[in-house]
Amino acid sequence: MAKGELTNEVRRLRFENGQMTQQQLADRVGVTRQTIIAIEAGKYAPSLPLAFKIARTFGRPIEQVFQYGQDSS
């Protein structure tokens, strides 16, 4: 993982939660499907409140849904 790179487990968690669609997740957290697509693709970093909403939707701590790469120095 490169320094400063945000990765996520959103797609995997959707499938682990009854094959939840991108639209269903978007509706639950109050964004568009396009936003969920961009988050999953790593093209958009969600705001902190949105990241918490997504994590809570899956019943997971935010660190299990989103990971932020940092160098080891």
All heavy atoms as a GROMACS GRO file, in nm:
protein
  578
    1MET      N    1   0.084  -0.117   0.000
    1MET     CA    2   0.000   0.000   0.000
    1MET      C    3   0.089   0.125   0.000
    1MET      O    4   0.177   0.137   0.082
    1MET     CB    5  -0.090  -0.006   0.125
    1MET     CG    6  -0.187   0.105   0.135
    1MET     SD    7  -0.296   0.103   0.279
    1MET     CE    8  -0.312  -0.062   0.330
    2ALA      N    9   0.064   0.213  -0.090
    2ALA     CA   10   0.145   0.334  -0.100
    2ALA      C   11   0.110   0.432   0.012
    2ALA      O   12   0.000   0.430   0.065
    2ALA     CB   13   0.121   0.400  -0.235
    3LYS      N   14   0.206   0.516   0.044
    3LYS     CA   15   0.183   0.617   0.146
    3LYS      C   16   0.065   0.704   0.106
    3LYS      O   17   0.057   0.753  -0.005
    3LYS     CB   18   0.309   0.704   0.162
    3LYS     CG   19   0.294   0.811   0.266
    3LYS     CD   20   0.419   0.893   0.278
    3LYS     CE   21   0.398   1.003   0.381
    3LYS     NZ   22   0.517   1.085   0.395
    4GLY      N   23  -0.027   0.723   0.199
    4GLY     CA   24  -0.141   0.808   0.174
    4GLY      C   25  -0.254   0.744   0.095
    4GLY      O   26  -0.351   0.809   0.063
    5GLU      N   27  -0.243   0.617   0.065
    5GLU     CA   28  -0.345   0.548  -0.014
    5GLU      C   29  -0.455   0.494   0.077
    5GLU      O   30  -0.429   0.422   0.173
    5GLU     CB   31  -0.281   0.434  -0.092
    5GLU     CG   32  -0.377   0.361  -0.182
    5GLU     CD   33  -0.311   0.249  -0.258
    5GLU    OE1   34  -0.189   0.253  -0.280
    5GLU    OE2   35  -0.381   0.155  -0.294
    6LEU      N   36  -0.579   0.527   0.044
    6LEU     CA   37  -0.693   0.477   0.118
    6LEU      C   38  -0.749   0.356   0.044
    6LEU      O   39  -0.778   0.364  -0.075
    6LEU     CB   40  -0.801   0.586   0.130
    6LEU     CG   41  -0.923   0.550   0.214
    6LEU    CD1   42  -0.883   0.539   0.362
    6LEU    CD2   43  -1.030   0.656   0.198
    7THR      N   44  -0.759   0.245   0.114
    7THR     CA   45  -0.819   0.126   0.056
    7THR      C   46  -0.941   0.090   0.138
    7THR      O   47  -0.961   0.141   0.249
    7THR     CB   48  -0.720   0.008   0.053
    7THR    OG1   49  -0.678  -0.021   0.186
    7THR    CG2   50  -0.598   0.040  -0.033
    8ASN      N   51  -1.023   0.002   0.084
    8ASN     CA   52  -1.145  -0.033   0.157
    8ASN      C   53  -1.192  -0.175   0.125
    8ASN      O   54  -1.148  -0.235   0.028
    8ASN     CB   55  -1.256   0.069   0.128
    8ASN     CG   56  -1.307   0.060  -0.014
    8ASN    OD1   57  -1.383  -0.030  -0.047
    8ASN    ND2   58  -1.264   0.154  -0.099
    9GLU      N   59  -1.281  -0.220   0.208
    9GLU     CA   60  -1.339  -0.354   0.196
    9GLU      C   61  -1.489  -0.346   0.166
    9GLU      O   62  -1.562  -0.440   0.192
    9GLU     CB   63  -1.319  -0.431   0.328
    9GLU     CG   64  -1.173  -0.448   0.369
    9GLU     CD   65  -1.095  -0.533   0.272
    9GLU    OE1   66  -1.152  -0.630   0.218
    9GLU    OE2   67  -0.977  -0.502   0.249
   10VAL      N   68  -1.533  -0.235   0.110
   10VAL     CA   69  -1.677  -0.213   0.091
   10VAL      C   70  -1.739  -0.319   0.002
   10VAL      O   71  -1.842  -0.378   0.035
   10VAL     CB   72  -1.704  -0.071   0.037
   10VAL    CG1   73  -1.853  -0.052   0.005
   10VAL    CG2   74  -1.659   0.034   0.139
   11ARG      N   75  -1.677  -0.346  -0.111
   11ARG     CA   76  -1.734  -0.446  -0.204
   11ARG      C   77  -1.747  -0.583  -0.136
   11ARG      O   78  -1.852  -0.647  -0.142
   11ARG     CB   79  -1.649  -0.456  -0.329
   11ARG     CG   80  -1.702  -0.555  -0.431
   11ARG     CD   81  -1.617  -0.554  -0.559
   11ARG     NE   82  -1.647  -0.665  -0.646
   11ARG     CZ   83  -1.751  -0.672  -0.728
   11ARG    NH1   84  -1.837  -0.572  -0.733
   11ARG    NH2   85  -1.769  -0.778  -0.803
   12ARG      N   86  -1.641  -0.626  -0.070
   12ARG     CA   87  -1.644  -0.757  -0.002
   12ARG      C   88  -1.754  -0.760   0.104
   12ARG      O   89  -1.830  -0.857   0.113
   12ARG     CB   90  -1.509  -0.787   0.062
   12ARG     CG   91  -1.503  -0.922   0.133
   12ARG     CD   92  -1.368  -0.947   0.196
   12ARG     NE   93  -1.332  -0.849   0.296
   12ARG     CZ   94  -1.380  -0.848   0.422
   12ARG    NH1   95  -1.466  -0.939   0.460
   12ARG    NH2   96  -1.340  -0.756   0.508
   13LEU      N   97  -1.764  -0.654   0.181
   13LEU     CA   98  -1.864  -0.649   0.287
   13LEU      C   99  -2.007  -0.647   0.232
   13LEU      O  100  -2.097  -0.706   0.291
   13LEU     CB  101  -1.840  -0.528   0.377
   13LEU     CG  102  -1.716  -0.539   0.465
   13LEU    CD1  103  -1.682  -0.404   0.527
   13LEU    CD2  104  -1.734  -0.645   0.572
   14ARG      N  105  -2.026  -0.583   0.118
   14ARG     CA  106  -2.160  -0.586   0.056
   14ARG      C  107  -2.200  -0.729   0.025
   14ARG      O  108  -2.313  -0.770   0.053
   14ARG     CB  109  -2.163  -0.504  -0.074
   14ARG     CG  110  -2.173  -0.358  -0.057
   14ARG     CD  111  -2.208  -0.284  -0.186
   14ARG     NE  112  -2.120  -0.309  -0.299
   14ARG     CZ  113  -2.150  -0.387  -0.404
   14ARG    NH1  114  -2.267  -0.446  -0.411
   14ARG    NH2  115  -2.063  -0.404  -0.502
   15PHE      N  116  -2.106  -0.805  -0.031
   15PHE     CA  117  -2.138  -0.943  -0.068
   15PHE      C  118  -2.154  -1.032   0.054
   15PHE      O  119  -2.233  -1.126   0.052
   15PHE     CB  120  -2.035  -0.998  -0.167
   15PHE     CG  121  -2.058  -0.945  -0.305
   15PHE    CD1  122  -1.988  -0.834  -0.350
   15PHE    CD2  123  -2.152  -1.002  -0.389
   15PHE    CE1  124  -2.010  -0.782  -0.477
   15PHE    CE2  125  -2.175  -0.952  -0.516
   15PHE     CZ  126  -2.105  -0.841  -0.560
   16GLU      N  127  -2.083  -1.002   0.161
   16GLU     CA  128  -2.098  -1.079   0.284
   16GLU      C  129  -2.227  -1.046   0.357
   16GLU      O  130  -2.267  -1.118   0.447
   16GLU     CB  131  -1.979  -1.053   0.378
   16GLU     CG  132  -1.850  -1.117   0.331
   16GLU     CD  133  -1.734  -1.089   0.424
   16GLU    OE1  134  -1.753  -1.022   0.528
   16GLU    OE2  135  -1.623  -1.135   0.392
   17ASN      N  136  -2.290  -0.937   0.320
   17ASN     CA  137  -2.414  -0.894   0.384
   17ASN      C  138  -2.532  -0.913   0.289
   17ASN      O  139  -2.600  -0.818   0.250
   17ASN     CB  140  -2.403  -0.748   0.428
   17ASN     CG  141  -2.323  -0.733   0.554
   17ASN    OD1  142  -2.378  -0.738   0.663
   17ASN    ND2  143  -2.192  -0.719   0.541
   18GLY      N  144  -2.552  -1.037   0.250
   18GLY     CA  145  -2.668  -1.073   0.170
   18GLY      C  146  -2.667  -1.019   0.028
   18GLY      O  147  -2.773  -0.985  -0.023
   19GLN      N  148  -2.548  -1.009  -0.032
   19GLN     CA  149  -2.538  -0.960  -0.170
   19GLN      C  150  -2.600  -0.821  -0.183
   19GLN      O  151  -2.670  -0.792  -0.281
   19GLN     CB  152  -2.606  -1.059  -0.266
   19GLN     CG  153  -2.548  -1.199  -0.264
   19GLN     CD  154  -2.418  -1.210  -0.342
   19GLN    OE1  155  -2.399  -1.142  -0.440
   19GLN    NE2  156  -2.330  -1.295  -0.296
   20MET      N  157  -2.576  -0.736  -0.084
   20MET     CA  158  -2.627  -0.599  -0.087
   20MET      C  159  -2.580  -0.530  -0.215
   20MET      O  160  -2.464  -0.539  -0.252
   20MET     CB  161  -2.576  -0.521   0.035
   20MET     CG  162  -2.625  -0.379   0.043
   20MET     SD  163  -2.545  -0.286   0.179
   20MET     CE  164  -2.602  -0.374   0.321
   21THR      N  165  -2.671  -0.462  -0.281
   21THR     CA  166  -2.632  -0.390  -0.404
   21THR      C  167  -2.570  -0.256  -0.368
   21THR      O  168  -2.586  -0.205  -0.257
   21THR     CB  169  -2.754  -0.366  -0.494
   21THR    OG1  170  -2.843  -0.275  -0.429
   21THR    CG2  171  -2.826  -0.496  -0.529
   22GLN      N  172  -2.503  -0.199  -0.467
   22GLN     CA  173  -2.447  -0.065  -0.448
   22GLN      C  174  -2.558   0.035  -0.421
   22GLN      O  175  -2.544   0.124  -0.336
   22GLN     CB  176  -2.367  -0.023  -0.572
   22GLN     CG  177  -2.240  -0.103  -0.589
   22GLN     CD  178  -2.175  -0.083  -0.724
   22GLN    OE1  179  -2.243  -0.057  -0.823
   22GLN    NE2  180  -2.043  -0.095  -0.728
   23GLN      N  181  -2.671   0.019  -0.488
   23GLN     CA  182  -2.784   0.111  -0.467
   23GLN      C  183  -2.840   0.097  -0.326
   23GLN      O  184  -2.873   0.198  -0.262
   23GLN     CB  185  -2.894   0.086  -0.570
   23GLN     CG  186  -3.006   0.188  -0.564
   23GLN     CD  187  -2.959   0.328  -0.596
   23GLN    OE1  188  -2.905   0.352  -0.704
   23GLN    NE2  189  -2.976   0.422  -0.503
   24GLN      N  190  -2.851  -0.025  -0.275
   24GLN     CA  191  -2.902  -0.044  -0.139
   24GLN      C  192  -2.811   0.022  -0.037
   24GLN      O  193  -2.859   0.088   0.056
   24GLN     CB  194  -2.916  -0.194  -0.109
   24GLN     CG  195  -3.029  -0.260  -0.182
   24GLN     CD  196  -3.026  -0.411  -0.170
   24GLN    OE1  197  -2.920  -0.473  -0.164
   24GLN    NE2  198  -3.144  -0.471  -0.167
   25LEU      N  199  -2.680   0.007  -0.054
   25LEU     CA  200  -2.586   0.070   0.037
   25LEU      C  201  -2.597   0.222   0.025
   25LEU      O  202  -2.601   0.293   0.126
   25LEU     CB  203  -2.443   0.024   0.009
   25LEU     CG  204  -2.334   0.090   0.094
   25LEU    CD1  205  -2.360   0.070   0.243
   25LEU    CD2  206  -2.197   0.037   0.054
   26ALA      N  207  -2.604   0.271  -0.098
   26ALA     CA  208  -2.616   0.416  -0.120
   26ALA      C  209  -2.740   0.471  -0.050
   26ALA      O  210  -2.734   0.575   0.017
   26ALA     CB  211  -2.621   0.445  -0.270
   27ASP      N  212  -2.851   0.402  -0.063
   27ASP     CA  213  -2.976   0.446   0.001
   27ASP      C  214  -2.962   0.448   0.153
   27ASP      O  215  -3.011   0.540   0.219
   27ASP     CB  216  -3.092   0.355  -0.039
   27ASP     CG  217  -3.132   0.370  -0.185
   27ASP    OD1  218  -3.093   0.470  -0.250
   27ASP    OD2  219  -3.202   0.279  -0.235
   28ARG      N  220  -2.895   0.348   0.208
   28ARG     CA  221  -2.880   0.340   0.354
   28ARG      C  222  -2.793   0.451   0.411
   28ARG      O  223  -2.814   0.494   0.525
   28ARG     CB  224  -2.822   0.205   0.394
   28ARG     CG  225  -2.921   0.092   0.378
   28ARG     CD  226  -2.866  -0.036   0.434
   28ARG     NE  227  -2.955  -0.146   0.402
   28ARG     CZ  228  -2.941  -0.268   0.449
   28ARG    NH1  229  -2.840  -0.297   0.530
   28ARG    NH2  230  -3.024  -0.363   0.417
   29VAL      N  231  -2.694   0.494   0.334
   29VAL     CA  232  -2.601   0.595   0.387
   29VAL      C  233  -2.626   0.734   0.330
   29VAL      O  234  -2.558   0.830   0.368
   29VAL     CB  235  -2.453   0.554   0.370
   29VAL    CG1  236  -2.425   0.425   0.445
   29VAL    CG2  237  -2.415   0.542   0.223
   30GLY      N  238  -2.722   0.747   0.240
   30GLY     CA  239  -2.762   0.877   0.191
   30GLY      C  240  -2.675   0.939   0.083
   30GLY      O  241  -2.656   1.061   0.081
   31VAL      N  242  -2.623   0.855  -0.006
   31VAL     CA  243  -2.543   0.906  -0.119
   31VAL      C  244  -2.595   0.841  -0.247
   31VAL      O  245  -2.685   0.758  -0.244
   31VAL     CB  246  -2.392   0.877  -0.101
   31VAL    CG1  247  -2.336   0.947   0.022
   31VAL    CG2  248  -2.363   0.727  -0.096
   32THR      N  249  -2.534   0.877  -0.360
   32THR     CA  250  -2.573   0.816  -0.487
   32THR      C  251  -2.497   0.685  -0.508
   32THR      O  252  -2.392   0.661  -0.448
   32THR     CB  253  -2.544   0.909  -0.605
   32THR    OG1  254  -2.401   0.926  -0.616
   32THR    CG2  255  -2.612   1.044  -0.588
   33ARG      N  256  -2.551   0.605  -0.598
   33ARG     CA  257  -2.483   0.480  -0.636
   33ARG      C  258  -2.346   0.512  -0.696
   33ARG      O  259  -2.249   0.439  -0.673
   33ARG     CB  260  -2.569   0.403  -0.736
   33ARG     CG  261  -2.506   0.275  -0.784
   33ARG     CD  262  -2.603   0.197  -0.873
   33ARG     NE  263  -2.530   0.093  -0.944
   33ARG     CZ  264  -2.483   0.105  -1.067
   33ARG    NH1  265  -2.502   0.215  -1.137
   33ARG    NH2  266  -2.418   0.006  -1.123
   34GLN      N  267  -2.336   0.621  -0.770
   34GLN     CA  268  -2.210   0.659  -0.831
   34GLN      C  269  -2.103   0.686  -0.725
   34GLN      O  270  -1.985   0.657  -0.746
   34GLN     CB  271  -2.228   0.783  -0.920
   34GLN     CG  272  -2.302   0.754  -1.050
   34GLN     CD  273  -2.453   0.735  -1.032
   34GLN    OE1  274  -2.512   0.776  -0.932
   34GLN    NE2  275  -2.516   0.671  -1.129
   35THR      N  276  -2.143   0.740  -0.610
   35THR     CA  277  -2.048   0.764  -0.501
   35THR      C  278  -1.995   0.632  -0.448
   35THR      O  279  -1.874   0.617  -0.426
   35THR     CB  280  -2.115   0.845  -0.388
   35THR    OG1  281  -2.156   0.972  -0.442
   35THR    CG2  282  -2.020   0.866  -0.271
   36ILE      N  283  -2.083   0.533  -0.431
   36ILE     CA  284  -2.040   0.401  -0.382
   36ILE      C  285  -1.946   0.337  -0.484
   36ILE      O  286  -1.842   0.280  -0.447
   36ILE     CB  287  -2.161   0.310  -0.353
   36ILE    CG1  288  -2.251   0.371  -0.244
   36ILE    CG2  289  -2.114   0.169  -0.315
   36ILE    CD1  290  -2.183   0.397  -0.111
   37ILE      N  291  -1.977   0.348  -0.613
   37ILE     CA  292  -1.891   0.294  -0.717
   37ILE      C  293  -1.752   0.356  -0.707
   37ILE      O  294  -1.650   0.285  -0.712
   37ILE     CB  295  -1.952   0.319  -0.857
   37ILE    CG1  296  -2.077   0.234  -0.876
   37ILE    CG2  297  -1.850   0.292  -0.967
   37ILE    CD1  298  -2.160   0.273  -0.998
   38ALA      N  299  -1.746   0.488  -0.692
   38ALA     CA  300  -1.617   0.558  -0.685
   38ALA      C  301  -1.539   0.520  -0.559
   38ALA      O  302  -1.417   0.502  -0.564
   38ALA     CB  303  -1.639   0.709  -0.690
   39ILE      N  304  -1.608   0.502  -0.446
   39ILE     CA  305  -1.541   0.461  -0.323
   39ILE      C  306  -1.481   0.322  -0.341
   39ILE      O  307  -1.364   0.298  -0.308
   39ILE     CB  308  -1.638   0.465  -0.203
   39ILE    CG1  309  -1.673   0.610  -0.168
   39ILE    CG2  310  -1.579   0.392  -0.081
   39ILE    CD1  311  -1.788   0.624  -0.069
   40GLU      N  312  -1.560   0.228  -0.392
   40GLU     CA  313  -1.512   0.091  -0.411
   40GLU      C  314  -1.392   0.086  -0.505
   40GLU      O  315  -1.301   0.006  -0.486
   40GLU     CB  316  -1.624   0.002  -0.466
   40GLU     CG  317  -1.729  -0.031  -0.363
   40GLU     CD  318  -1.833  -0.128  -0.415
   40GLU    OE1  319  -1.824  -0.173  -0.532
   40GLU    OE2  320  -1.926  -0.160  -0.339
   41ALA      N  321  -1.392   0.172  -0.606
   41ALA     CA  322  -1.284   0.174  -0.704
   41ALA      C  323  -1.161   0.249  -0.654
   41ALA      O  324  -1.057   0.250  -0.720
   41ALA     CB  325  -1.333   0.238  -0.834
   42GLY      N  326  -1.171   0.311  -0.537
   42GLY     CA  327  -1.059   0.385  -0.483
   42GLY      C  328  -1.039   0.520  -0.551
   42GLY      O  329  -0.933   0.581  -0.538
   43LYS      N  330  -1.140   0.568  -0.622
   43LYS     CA  331  -1.130   0.695  -0.692
   43LYS      C  332  -1.184   0.811  -0.609
   43LYS      O  333  -1.170   0.926  -0.648
   43LYS     CB  334  -1.205   0.688  -0.825
   43LYS     CG  335  -1.143   0.588  -0.919
   43LYS     CD  336  -1.216   0.582  -1.050
   43LYS     CE  337  -1.150   0.474  -1.135
   43LYS     NZ  338  -1.166   0.496  -1.275
   44TYR      N  339  -1.246   0.780  -0.497
   44TYR     CA  340  -1.304   0.882  -0.412
   44TYR      C  341  -1.286   0.840  -0.266
   44TYR      O  342  -1.320   0.728  -0.229
   44TYR     CB  343  -1.453   0.899  -0.444
   44TYR     CG  344  -1.527   0.993  -0.352
   44TYR    CD1  345  -1.509   1.130  -0.362
   44TYR    CD2  346  -1.615   0.945  -0.257
   44TYR    CE1  347  -1.576   1.218  -0.277
   44TYR    CE2  348  -1.683   1.031  -0.173
   44TYR     CZ  349  -1.663   1.166  -0.183
   44TYR     OH  350  -1.730   1.253  -0.099
   45ALA      N  351  -1.233   0.930  -0.187
   45ALA     CA  352  -1.219   0.905  -0.043
   45ALA      C  353  -1.339   0.968   0.027
   45ALA      O  354  -1.362   1.089   0.015
   45ALA     CB  355  -1.090   0.966   0.009
   46PRO      N  356  -1.417   0.888   0.097
   46PRO     CA  357  -1.536   0.943   0.161
   46PRO      C  358  -1.501   1.037   0.275
   46PRO      O  359  -1.393   1.027   0.334
   46PRO     CB  360  -1.608   0.818   0.214
   46PRO     CG  361  -1.499   0.721   0.237
   46PRO     CD  362  -1.398   0.747   0.128
   47SER      N  363  -1.594   1.126   0.305
   47SER     CA  364  -1.577   1.211   0.423
   47SER      C  365  -1.577   1.120   0.546
   47SER      O  366  -1.624   1.005   0.542
   47SER     CB  367  -1.692   1.310   0.434
   47SER     OG  368  -1.815   1.241   0.458
   48LEU      N  369  -1.526   1.171   0.655
   48LEU     CA  370  -1.524   1.092   0.778
   48LEU      C  371  -1.666   1.053   0.823
   48LEU      O  372  -1.690   0.935   0.855
   48LEU     CB  373  -1.449   1.168   0.888
   48LEU     CG  374  -1.407   1.088   1.010
   48LEU    CD1  375  -1.330   0.962   0.973
   48LEU    CD2  376  -1.326   1.175   1.103
   49PRO      N  377  -1.763   1.145   0.822
   49PRO     CA  378  -1.899   1.103   0.859
   49PRO      C  379  -1.954   0.993   0.768
   49PRO      O  380  -2.017   0.899   0.816
   49PRO     CB  381  -1.981   1.232   0.846
   49PRO     CG  382  -1.882   1.341   0.870
   49PRO     CD  383  -1.755   1.291   0.806
   50LEU      N  384  -1.927   1.002   0.637
   50LEU     CA  385  -1.975   0.898   0.546
   50LEU      C  386  -1.904   0.766   0.572
   50LEU      O  387  -1.968   0.660   0.572
   50LEU     CB  388  -1.956   0.942   0.400
   50LEU     CG  389  -1.996   0.839   0.295
   50LEU    CD1  390  -2.140   0.793   0.314
   50LEU    CD2  391  -1.974   0.897   0.155
   51ALA      N  392  -1.776   0.770   0.597
   51ALA     CA  393  -1.703   0.647   0.628
   51ALA      C  394  -1.760   0.579   0.753
   51ALA      O  395  -1.776   0.457   0.755
   51ALA     CB  396  -1.554   0.678   0.648
   52PHE      N  397  -1.794   0.658   0.854
   52PHE     CA  398  -1.855   0.601   0.975
   52PHE      C  399  -1.993   0.542   0.944
   52PHE      O  400  -2.028   0.434   0.994
   52PHE     CB  401  -1.866   0.705   1.086
   52PHE     CG  402  -1.742   0.714   1.171
   52PHE    CD1  403  -1.655   0.821   1.156
   52PHE    CD2  404  -1.711   0.617   1.265
   52PHE    CE1  405  -1.540   0.831   1.234
   52PHE    CE2  406  -1.597   0.626   1.343
   52PHE     CZ  407  -1.512   0.733   1.327
   53LYS      N  408  -2.072   0.610   0.861
   53LYS     CA  409  -2.204   0.557   0.825
   53LYS      C  410  -2.191   0.423   0.754
   53LYS      O  411  -2.267   0.330   0.781
   53LYS     CB  412  -2.278   0.655   0.734
   53LYS     CG  413  -2.335   0.774   0.804
   53LYS     CD  414  -2.408   0.862   0.702
   53LYS     CE  415  -2.460   0.988   0.764
   53LYS     NZ  416  -2.528   1.073   0.664
   54ILE      N  417  -2.095   0.414   0.662
   54ILE     CA  418  -2.075   0.289   0.589
   54ILE      C  419  -2.032   0.179   0.686
   54ILE      O  420  -2.086   0.067   0.683
   54ILE     CB  421  -1.972   0.308   0.476
   54ILE    CG1  422  -2.030   0.400   0.368
   54ILE    CG2  423  -1.930   0.173   0.418
   54ILE    CD1  424  -1.930   0.445   0.263
   55ALA      N  425  -1.937   0.208   0.773
   55ALA     CA  426  -1.890   0.108   0.870
   55ALA      C  427  -2.005   0.062   0.960
   55ALA      O  428  -2.021  -0.058   0.986
   55ALA     CB  429  -1.776   0.165   0.953
   56ARG      N  430  -2.085   0.155   1.007
   56ARG     CA  431  -2.198   0.120   1.095
   56ARG      C  432  -2.302   0.036   1.021
   56ARG      O  433  -2.365  -0.052   1.081
   56ARG     CB  434  -2.262   0.246   1.152
   56ARG     CG  435  -2.176   0.308   1.257
   56ARG     CD  436  -2.242   0.428   1.321
   56ARG     NE  437  -2.151   0.487   1.419
   56ARG     CZ  438  -2.145   0.615   1.447
   56ARG    NH1  439  -2.225   0.700   1.386
   56ARG    NH2  440  -2.061   0.661   1.536
   57THR      N  441  -2.321   0.062   0.892
   57THR     CA  442  -2.414  -0.018   0.813
   57THR      C  443  -2.375  -0.165   0.815
   57THR      O  444  -2.460  -0.253   0.822
   57THR     CB  445  -2.419   0.034   0.667
   57THR    OG1  446  -2.468   0.168   0.668
   57THR    CG2  447  -2.508  -0.052   0.580
   58PHE      N  448  -2.244  -0.190   0.814
   58PHE     CA  449  -2.195  -0.327   0.817
   58PHE      C  450  -2.170  -0.379   0.958
   58PHE      O  451  -2.127  -0.493   0.976
   58PHE     CB  452  -2.066  -0.339   0.735
   58PHE     CG  453  -2.087  -0.310   0.588
   58PHE    CD1  454  -2.014  -0.210   0.525
   58PHE    CD2  455  -2.177  -0.382   0.513
   58PHE    CE1  456  -2.032  -0.183   0.391
   58PHE    CE2  457  -2.196  -0.356   0.379
   58PHE     CZ  458  -2.124  -0.256   0.317
   59GLY      N  459  -2.191  -0.294   1.059
   59GLY     CA  460  -2.168  -0.336   1.197
   59GLY      C  461  -2.021  -0.362   1.227
   59GLY      O  462  -1.988  -0.449   1.306
   60ARG      N  463  -1.934  -0.285   1.162
   60ARG     CA  464  -1.790  -0.303   1.178
   60ARG      C  465  -1.724  -0.174   1.225
   60ARG      O  466  -1.772  -0.065   1.194
   60ARG     CB  467  -1.725  -0.341   1.044
   60ARG     CG  468  -1.778  -0.465   0.978
   60ARG     CD  469  -1.731  -0.589   1.052
   60ARG     NE  470  -1.780  -0.709   0.991
   60ARG     CZ  471  -1.710  -0.784   0.907
   60ARG    NH1  472  -1.589  -0.750   0.873
   60ARG    NH2  473  -1.763  -0.893   0.855
   61PRO      N  474  -1.610  -0.186   1.294
   61PRO     CA  475  -1.531  -0.066   1.324
   61PRO      C  476  -1.479  -0.008   1.193
   61PRO      O  477  -1.453  -0.081   1.097
   61PRO     CB  478  -1.415  -0.117   1.410
   61PRO     CG  479  -1.451  -0.256   1.449
   61PRO     CD  480  -1.552  -0.307   1.350
   62ILE      N  481  -1.463   0.121   1.190
   62ILE     CA  482  -1.419   0.188   1.067
   62ILE      C  483  -1.288   0.130   1.015
   62ILE      O  484  -1.267   0.121   0.894
   62ILE     CB  485  -1.412   0.341   1.089
   62ILE    CG1  486  -1.407   0.413   0.953
   62ILE    CG2  487  -1.298   0.379   1.179
   62ILE    CD1  488  -1.431   0.562   0.963
   63GLU      N  489  -1.198   0.087   1.105
   63GLU     CA  490  -1.068   0.033   1.063
   63GLU      C  491  -1.081  -0.098   0.988
   63GLU      O  492  -0.989  -0.139   0.917
   63GLU     CB  493  -0.977   0.011   1.184
   63GLU     CG  494  -0.944   0.137   1.260
   63GLU     CD  495  -1.048   0.170   1.367
   63GLU    OE1  496  -1.147   0.093   1.385
   63GLU    OE2  497  -1.034   0.274   1.432
   64GLN      N  498  -1.192  -0.169   1.003
   64GLN     CA  499  -1.213  -0.293   0.930
   64GLN      C  500  -1.272  -0.268   0.792
   64GLN      O  501  -1.274  -0.358   0.707
   64GLN     CB  502  -1.304  -0.387   1.008
   64GLN     CG  503  -1.237  -0.449   1.128
   64GLN     CD  504  -1.327  -0.549   1.199
   64GLN    OE1  505  -1.440  -0.576   1.157
   64GLN    NE2  506  -1.279  -0.601   1.309
   65VAL      N  507  -1.320  -0.147   0.768
   65VAL     CA  508  -1.378  -0.113   0.639
   65VAL      C  509  -1.282  -0.031   0.554
   65VAL      O  510  -1.267  -0.055   0.436
   65VAL     CB  511  -1.511  -0.037   0.658
   65VAL    CG1  512  -1.574  -0.004   0.523
   65VAL    CG2  513  -1.608  -0.118   0.744
   66PHE      N  514  -1.214   0.064   0.618
   66PHE     CA  515  -1.120   0.152   0.548
   66PHE      C  516  -0.982   0.141   0.611
   66PHE      O  517  -0.968   0.138   0.732
   66PHE     CB  518  -1.168   0.297   0.555
   66PHE     CG  519  -1.299   0.320   0.485
   66PHE    CD1  520  -1.417   0.317   0.556
   66PHE    CD2  521  -1.303   0.342   0.348
   66PHE    CE1  522  -1.539   0.335   0.493
   66PHE    CE2  523  -1.424   0.361   0.284
   66PHE     CZ  524  -1.542   0.357   0.356
   67GLN      N  525  -0.879   0.136   0.525
   67GLN     CA  526  -0.742   0.131   0.571
   67GLN      C  527  -0.666   0.245   0.503
   67GLN      O  528  -0.684   0.269   0.384
   67GLN     CB  529  -0.675  -0.002   0.536
   67GLN     CG  530  -0.743  -0.124   0.596
   67GLN     CD  531  -0.865  -0.167   0.521
   67GLN    OE1  532  -0.871  -0.167   0.399
   67GLN    NE2  533  -0.969  -0.205   0.594
   68TYR      N  534  -0.581   0.310   0.580
   68TYR     CA  535  -0.503   0.421   0.528
   68TYR      C  536  -0.356   0.384   0.534
   68TYR      O  537  -0.304   0.354   0.642
   68TYR     CB  538  -0.529   0.548   0.609
   68TYR     CG  539  -0.457   0.670   0.555
   68TYR    CD1  540  -0.496   0.729   0.437
   68TYR    CD2  541  -0.350   0.723   0.623
   68TYR    CE1  542  -0.431   0.840   0.386
   68TYR    CE2  543  -0.284   0.834   0.574
   68TYR     CZ  544  -0.325   0.892   0.455
   68TYR     OH  545  -0.259   1.001   0.406
   69GLY      N  546  -0.290   0.384   0.418
   69GLY     CA  547  -0.148   0.346   0.412
   69GLY      C  548  -0.058   0.455   0.461
   69GLY      O  549  -0.074   0.571   0.427
   70GLN      N  550   0.036   0.418   0.545
   70GLN     CA  551   0.136   0.511   0.595
   70GLN      C  552   0.271   0.441   0.588
   70GLN      O  553   0.279   0.320   0.605
   70GLN     CB  554   0.109   0.549   0.740
   70GLN     CG  555  -0.025   0.619   0.758
   70GLN     CD  556  -0.054   0.649   0.904
   70GLN    OE1  557   0.009   0.595   0.992
   70GLN    NE2  558  -0.151   0.734   0.926
   71ASP      N  559   0.376   0.521   0.563
   71ASP     CA  560   0.507   0.458   0.561
   71ASP      C  561   0.550   0.426   0.705
   71ASP      O  562   0.494   0.477   0.800
   71ASP     CB  563   0.612   0.542   0.488
   71ASP     CG  564   0.636   0.678   0.552
   71ASP    OD1  565   0.593   0.701   0.668
   71ASP    OD2  566   0.698   0.762   0.487
   72SER      N  567   0.646   0.340   0.721
   72SER     CA  568   0.684   0.293   0.853
   72SER      C  569   0.788   0.381   0.921
   72SER      O  570   0.838   0.346   1.026
   72SER     CB  571   0.737   0.149   0.842
   72SER     OG  572   0.846   0.145   0.753
   73SER      N  573   0.824   0.495   0.863
   73SER     CA  574   0.924   0.581   0.926
   73SER      C  575   0.864   0.672   1.030
   73SER      O  576   0.749   0.694   1.039
   73SER     CB  577   0.996   0.664   0.821
   73SER     OG  578   0.906   0.740   0.745
   0.00000   0.00000   0.00000
